[in-house]
Amino acid sequence: MHWGERQEYALDRPSIYRRAHSPFTHTLIPMGNLESPNS
Protein backbone atom coordinates (compact mmCIF):
# COMPACT_ATOMS: atom_id res chain seq x y z
CA MET A 1 0.00 0.00 0.00
CA HIS A 2 1.26 3.51 -0.74
CA TRP A 3 0.55 5.30 2.52
CA GLY A 4 3.30 7.92 2.14
CA GLU A 5 2.28 8.62 -1.45
CA ARG A 6 -1.36 8.91 -0.45
CA GLN A 7 -0.62 11.41 2.31
CA GLU A 8 1.55 13.54 0.03
CA TYR A 9 -1.10 13.45 -2.69
CA ALA A 10 -3.80 14.61 -0.29
CA LEU A 11 -1.61 17.39 1.09
CA ASP A 12 -0.50 18.42 -2.40
CA ARG A 13 -3.95 18.30 -4.01
CA PRO A 14 -6.76 18.01 -1.42
CA SER A 15 -9.29 18.76 -4.18
CA ILE A 16 -8.21 15.90 -6.44
CA TYR A 17 -7.73 13.54 -3.50
CA ARG A 18 -11.41 14.09 -2.50
CA ARG A 19 -12.57 13.59 -6.11
CA ALA A 20 -10.33 10.54 -6.64
CA HIS A 21 -11.75 7.09 -5.85
CA SER A 22 -11.05 7.21 -2.12
CA PRO A 23 -12.92 6.16 1.03
CA PHE A 24 -13.59 9.86 1.62
CA THR A 25 -15.85 10.09 -1.42
CA HIS A 26 -17.85 7.05 -0.35
CA THR A 27 -18.11 8.44 3.18
CA LEU A 28 -19.31 11.87 2.08
CA ILE A 29 -21.94 10.47 -0.29
CA PRO A 30 -23.65 8.09 2.20
CA MET A 31 -23.41 10.65 5.00
CA GLY A 32 -25.64 13.16 3.17
CA ASN A 33 -27.81 10.49 1.58
CA LEU A 34 -28.50 8.88 4.94
CA GLU A 35 -29.80 12.13 6.41
CA SER A 36 -31.92 13.02 3.36
CA PRO A 37 -33.83 9.77 2.64
CA ASN A 38 -33.95 8.83 6.31
CA SER A 39 -35.62 12.07 7.36
Biopython code that builds the backbone (N, CA, C, O; Angstrom):
import numpy as np
from Bio.PDB.StructureBuilder import StructureBuilder

atoms = [
    (1, "MET", "N", (0.855, -1.210, 0.000)),
    (1, "MET", "CA", (0.000, 0.000, 0.000)),
    (1, "MET", "C", (0.890, 1.260, 0.000)),
    (1, "MET", "O", (1.945, 1.286, 0.635)),
    (2, "HIS", "N", (0.462, 2.262, -0.695)),
    (2, "HIS", "CA", (1.261, 3.510, -0.743)),
    (2, "HIS", "C", (0.701, 4.529, 0.244)),
    (2, "HIS", "O", (-0.037, 5.440, -0.132)),
    (3, "TRP", "N", (1.062, 4.360, 1.500)),
    (3, "TRP", "CA", (0.551, 5.302, 2.522)),
    (3, "TRP", "C", (1.210, 6.665, 2.353)),
    (3, "TRP", "O", (0.535, 7.693, 2.303)),
    (4, "GLY", "N", (2.556, 6.659, 2.264)),
    (4, "GLY", "CA", (3.297, 7.924, 2.138)),
    (4, "GLY", "C", (2.833, 8.674, 0.892)),
    (4, "GLY", "O", (2.599, 9.882, 0.935)),
    (5, "GLU", "N", (2.704, 7.956, -0.202)),
    (5, "GLU", "CA", (2.277, 8.617, -1.446)),
    (5, "GLU", "C", (0.874, 9.182, -1.296)),
    (5, "GLU", "O", (0.577, 10.266, -1.796)),
    (6, "ARG", "N", (0.028, 8.458, -0.618)),
    (6, "ARG", "CA", (-1.360, 8.911, -0.447)),
    (6, "ARG", "C", (-1.378, 10.209, 0.368)),
    (6, "ARG", "O", (-2.054, 11.172, 0.004)),
    (7, "GLN", "N", (-0.644, 10.220, 1.447)),
    (7, "GLN", "CA", (-0.624, 11.415, 2.307)),
    (7, "GLN", "C", (-0.116, 12.613, 1.515)),
    (7, "GLN", "O", (-0.716, 13.688, 1.555)),
    (8, "GLU", "N", (0.977, 12.432, 0.804)),
    (8, "GLU", "CA", (1.548, 13.543, 0.025)),
    (8, "GLU", "C", (0.550, 14.020, -1.022)),
    (8, "GLU", "O", (0.408, 15.221, -1.251)),
    (9, "TYR", "N", (-0.126, 13.095, -1.644)),
    (9, "TYR", "CA", (-1.097, 13.450, -2.691)),
    (9, "TYR", "C", (-2.227, 14.296, -2.092)),
    (9, "TYR", "O", (-2.648, 15.296, -2.674)),
    (10, "ALA", "N", (-2.699, 13.879, -0.936)),
    (10, "ALA", "CA", (-3.801, 14.606, -0.289)),
    (10, "ALA", "C", (-3.332, 16.002, 0.122)),
    (10, "ALA", "O", (-4.061, 16.982, -0.030)),
    (11, "LEU", "N", (-2.117, 16.079, 0.639)),
    (11, "LEU", "CA", (-1.607, 17.390, 1.085)),
    (11, "LEU", "C", (-1.307, 18.272, -0.126)),
    (11, "LEU", "O", (-1.499, 19.487, -0.084)),
    (12, "ASP", "N", (-0.838, 17.649, -1.199)),
    (12, "ASP", "CA", (-0.502, 18.420, -2.399)),
    (12, "ASP", "C", (-1.766, 18.865, -3.131)),
    (12, "ASP", "O", (-1.882, 20.022, -3.533)),
    (13, "ARG", "N", (-2.695, 17.958, -3.298)),
    (13, "ARG", "CA", (-3.948, 18.302, -4.006)),
    (13, "ARG", "C", (-5.140, 17.759, -3.229)),
    (13, "ARG", "O", (-5.633, 16.680, -3.558)),
    (14, "PRO", "N", (-5.612, 18.456, -2.229)),
    (14, "PRO", "CA", (-6.765, 18.013, -1.425)),
    (14, "PRO", "C", (-8.021, 17.916, -2.289)),
    (14, "PRO", "O", (-8.893, 17.085, -2.037)),
    (15, "SER", "N", (-8.105, 18.763, -3.296)),
    (15, "SER", "CA", (-9.289, 18.761, -4.179)),
    (15, "SER", "C", (-9.344, 17.462, -4.980)),
    (15, "SER", "O", (-10.371, 16.786, -5.011)),
    (16, "ILE", "N", (-8.246, 17.126, -5.616)),
    (16, "ILE", "CA", (-8.211, 15.905, -6.439)),
    (16, "ILE", "C", (-8.345, 14.668, -5.550)),
    (16, "ILE", "O", (-9.036, 13.712, -5.901)),
    (17, "TYR", "N", (-7.681, 14.699, -4.404)),
    (17, "TYR", "CA", (-7.734, 13.539, -3.501)),
    (17, "TYR", "C", (-9.199, 13.239, -3.167)),
    (17, "TYR", "O", (-9.612, 12.079, -3.174)),
    (18, "ARG", "N", (-9.970, 14.266, -2.878)),
    (18, "ARG", "CA", (-11.411, 14.085, -2.501)),
    (18, "ARG", "C", (-12.140, 13.527, -3.726)),
    (18, "ARG", "O", (-12.987, 12.645, -3.588)),
    (19, "ARG", "N", (-11.829, 14.018, -4.894)),
    (19, "ARG", "CA", (-12.566, 13.589, -6.114)),
    (19, "ARG", "C", (-12.107, 12.162, -6.466)),
    (19, "ARG", "O", (-12.910, 11.340, -6.907)),
    (20, "ALA", "N", (-10.827, 11.879, -6.272)),
    (20, "ALA", "CA", (-10.325, 10.539, -6.640)),
    (20, "ALA", "C", (-11.137, 9.439, -5.950)),
    (20, "ALA", "O", (-11.872, 9.701, -4.998)),
    (21, "HIS", "N", (-10.996, 8.219, -6.438)),
    (21, "HIS", "CA", (-11.748, 7.089, -5.846)),
    (21, "HIS", "C", (-11.156, 6.766, -4.474)),
    (21, "HIS", "O", (-10.320, 5.870, -4.354)),
    (22, "SER", "N", (-11.573, 7.468, -3.474)),
    (22, "SER", "CA", (-11.050, 7.209, -2.120)),
    (22, "SER", "C", (-12.198, 6.947, -1.147)),
    (22, "SER", "O", (-13.356, 7.215, -1.468)),
    (23, "PRO", "N", (-11.888, 6.433, 0.018)),
    (23, "PRO", "CA", (-12.917, 6.163, 1.033)),
    (23, "PRO", "C", (-13.638, 7.451, 1.424)),
    (23, "PRO", "O", (-14.783, 7.416, 1.875)),
    (24, "PHE", "N", (-12.967, 8.577, 1.249)),
    (24, "PHE", "CA", (-13.586, 9.862, 1.619)),
    (24, "PHE", "C", (-14.825, 10.113, 0.766)),
    (24, "PHE", "O", (-15.861, 10.540, 1.277)),
    (25, "THR", "N", (-14.717, 9.851, -0.519)),
    (25, "THR", "CA", (-15.851, 10.093, -1.420)),
    (25, "THR", "C", (-17.036, 9.215, -1.022)),
    (25, "THR", "O", (-18.177, 9.675, -0.993)),
    (26, "HIS", "N", (-16.761, 7.971, -0.721)),
    (26, "HIS", "CA", (-17.847, 7.050, -0.346)),
    (26, "HIS", "C", (-18.434, 7.444, 1.003)),
    (26, "HIS", "O", (-19.608, 7.190, 1.271)),
    (27, "THR", "N", (-17.626, 8.060, 1.845)),
    (27, "THR", "CA", (-18.107, 8.439, 3.180)),
    (27, "THR", "C", (-18.948, 9.702, 3.091)),
    (27, "THR", "O", (-19.924, 9.858, 3.825)),
    (28, "LEU", "N", (-18.571, 10.598, 2.199)),
    (28, "LEU", "CA", (-19.313, 11.868, 2.075)),
    (28, "LEU", "C", (-20.667, 11.619, 1.406)),
    (28, "LEU", "O", (-21.671, 12.225, 1.781)),
    (29, "ILE", "N", (-20.686, 10.738, 0.429)),
    (29, "ILE", "CA", (-21.942, 10.471, -0.293)),
    (29, "ILE", "C", (-23.000, 9.846, 0.636)),
    (29, "ILE", "O", (-24.112, 10.366, 0.729)),
    (30, "PRO", "N", (-22.672, 8.741, 1.322)),
    (30, "PRO", "CA", (-23.649, 8.086, 2.201)),
    (30, "PRO", "C", (-24.042, 8.980, 3.373)),
    (30, "PRO", "O", (-25.185, 8.938, 3.828)),
    (31, "MET", "N", (-23.120, 9.773, 3.855)),
    (31, "MET", "CA", (-23.414, 10.650, 5.001)),
    (31, "MET", "C", (-24.610, 11.555, 4.681)),
    (31, "MET", "O", (-25.563, 11.629, 5.456)),
    (32, "GLY", "N", (-24.553, 12.234, 3.543)),
    (32, "GLY", "CA", (-25.635, 13.156, 3.167)),
    (32, "GLY", "C", (-26.875, 12.381, 2.735)),
    (32, "GLY", "O", (-27.999, 12.791, 3.026)),
    (33, "ASN", "N", (-26.674, 11.274, 2.049)),
    (33, "ASN", "CA", (-27.814, 10.487, 1.576)),
    (33, "ASN", "C", (-28.576, 9.867, 2.747)),
    (33, "ASN", "O", (-29.796, 9.711, 2.697)),
    (34, "LEU", "N", (-27.850, 9.526, 3.779)),
    (34, "LEU", "CA", (-28.499, 8.882, 4.937)),
    (34, "LEU", "C", (-29.414, 9.877, 5.650)),
    (34, "LEU", "O", (-30.480, 9.513, 6.147)),
    (35, "GLU", "N", (-28.983, 11.130, 5.691)),
    (35, "GLU", "CA", (-29.801, 12.132, 6.406)),
    (35, "GLU", "C", (-30.994, 12.557, 5.553)),
    (35, "GLU", "O", (-32.054, 12.876, 6.090)),
    (36, "SER", "N", (-30.835, 12.564, 4.248)),
    (36, "SER", "CA", (-31.918, 13.021, 3.358)),
    (36, "SER", "C", (-33.060, 11.998, 3.285)),
    (36, "SER", "O", (-34.185, 12.306, 3.678)),
    (37, "PRO", "N", (-32.785, 10.794, 2.791)),
    (37, "PRO", "CA", (-33.828, 9.774, 2.640)),
    (37, "PRO", "C", (-34.359, 9.296, 3.988)),
    (37, "PRO", "O", (-35.526, 8.922, 4.105)),
    (38, "ASN", "N", (-33.514, 9.310, 4.985)),
    (38, "ASN", "CA", (-33.946, 8.832, 6.306)),
    (38, "ASN", "C", (-34.948, 9.793, 6.935)),
    (38, "ASN", "O", (-35.894, 9.371, 7.598)),
    (39, "SER", "N", (-34.733, 11.078, 6.723)),
    (39, "SER", "CA", (-35.615, 12.069, 7.362)),
    (39, "SER", "C", (-37.042, 11.800, 6.934)),
    (39, "SER", "O", (-37.956, 12.511, 7.351)),
]
sb = StructureBuilder()
sb.init_structure("model")
sb.init_model(0)
sb.init_chain("A")
sb.init_seg("    ")
for serial, (resi, resn, name, xyz) in enumerate(atoms, 1):
    if name == "N":
        sb.init_residue(resn, " ", resi, " ")
    sb.init_atom(name, np.array(xyz, "f"), 0.0, 1.0, " ", f" {name:<3s}", serial, name[0])
structure = sb.get_structure()
